[in-house]
Amino acid sequence: MTAPFGRRLCEVAENQVSGGYRIFSLIDREGPAPEPGQFYMLASEKSWGEGGGRPFLPRAISVAETAPAKDGVRLDFLVEGVGPGTDRLCDLEAGENVWVAGPLGNSFSTPKQVNPGAAGAILVGGGIGIAPMAIWRRRLVEKGIPLRVLLGFRNEEHSGGLNELFCAGGALCPDVRLATEDGHAGHQGYVTDLLATMLAGDDATSAVVYSCGPPAMLEAVKAMCAEHELACELAMESPMACGFGACFGCAVPKPDGGYMRLCVDGPIVRGDAVLEVAHA
Amino acid sequence: MPEVCGIELEHPIVNASGTYDAIAAYEVFGEELIEDFPFSAFVSKTITPEPRAGNEPQRIWETPAGMINSIGLPNKGLEGFLAEDLPELAKLPVPLIVSVMATNKEDFARMVSAVAGRDEVAAIELNVSCPNVHSGLIVGENPDETEALLEALRPLTEKPLIVKLTPNVANPEAVAVAAEEGGADAVSLINTLKASAIDPVTREPALAAGHGGLSGPAVKPIALQQLRAVRAAVEIPLIGMGGVSSGADAAEFLIAGASLVAVGTENFRDPRAGSRVANELETVMSEAPPRLAVLDLD
């Protein structure tokens, strides 16, 4: 599946506060529905590059959820304002337009595609990295694949998206466990504490781990999977100007030397295919 | 239809070397890329004699109206390029210009001979923003080095040789004159401006290499002035670039004396920027210039 050539304007359907994050929805009338793990390059049509010249480049944002919409596809993105680009995306209002290129990059593989003997999936998301876990979780549920979802947040200010992306009937989905560093919800500590407990049990021996989150968390997940000889797929992030292989900015070091371009060789990368996450 | 160095082109907009990977873009966008190819000629990413992995990340940093990059010329090397990439690039519907770089005359000669010997290649761009390992001087910063290099390469091919000028010199026109006297068919300018940024969070240089090259709209006025200075100094055609993001920008470069205009960083923001700039340019150039206001100062 290829993306429509170039960028196109998509209208913002809504933009709502969710804890310390924002969830905004675009209506894409031209593109195909994205696969879980894919991303888009986004830049607001107005006030992008105005007032000090930043943001200048579009921002690579992973899709959190998608659904058929009238005349197209709805795309949901979870963002936290951490700089001029994400701040501007957080400020989007319904009816405004966003320049969109995508869907870009590869997507998650099913547990059996990764390992023919695998029976289930463990999803580990941290912070804003819960976004691709949401769309992947739904797809796995639809496929009837057993799964557990472990989500972690630093504190209440740096959390969000749970109600919109991981709840059903007003309650957290039964397969989801939480960890928060400040203890405001779920286990007090790291999400990797929850993963360690799971990996120590018998159920995990035939699982494939999927993870997205801050580099240090991904590095820990990668190391824990290697130790337990479990395959993992990491949804990674790297500074990216273009998203389609042109700028060579998003270099990620490979174990055998050299670099991959995360935009075209990722953003979903097998744990053993990347030398170190934190370096990227 | 513009004609430069004997090559006929559909419109005056090409890409700047290193800002578009047509092979990767085909994987991402499919046949639409070929059907509506954004550039009238395609300039390859610079190739070097041996393969290069490129620089350690972090490689890019956004700046006001631009970006700094220190990519480090990752490429498959001459052999890998000729065997794997050139046959793919030859399928593009436009003439192909191959950018080459080496750190000594012998390697440069080997690359120019090998690349020029391929029918798929219409012209060669010489990336001279690199040191000569024998003299330690950056070739493109030194008129004598530039002229000597051209004198060594000129006899090797009848295909057009284009010298890519660096802006990091006091007098780019002196280097352009040297390139012309050495037998260059055209010069392209500007390459990126040497630049740095500090990450305020880590208090370290933002780029792993410490510094990089600035591009984007921020550099356009500098590029235009260097183009004007070079235009006044040489007769050969100029390929102008530096921060071009619209047809109006491209028009400025043409009016200042460029024969072709390259789009670079804008490709990152808009994968079809080349076509858009070409269309906008046609509109801009077809409009009659406004009547000059008569100022009565008395």
Interface residues (C-beta under 8 A of the other chain):
Chain A: T2 A3 P4 F5 G6 R7 A43 G49 G52 G53 R54 P55 F56 L57 P58 G85 W99 A101 L104 S238 P239 M240 A241 C242 F244 G245 A246 C247 F248 G249 A251 V252 P253 G257 G258 Y259 R261 V264 H279 A280
Chain B: G18 T19 Y20 D21 I23 A24 A25 E27 V28 F29 G30 E32 L33 D36 A53 G54 N55 E56 P57 Q58 R59 I60 W61 E62 T63 P64 A65 G66 M67 N69 I71 P74 G216 P217 A218 T265 N267 F268 R269 D270 P271 R272
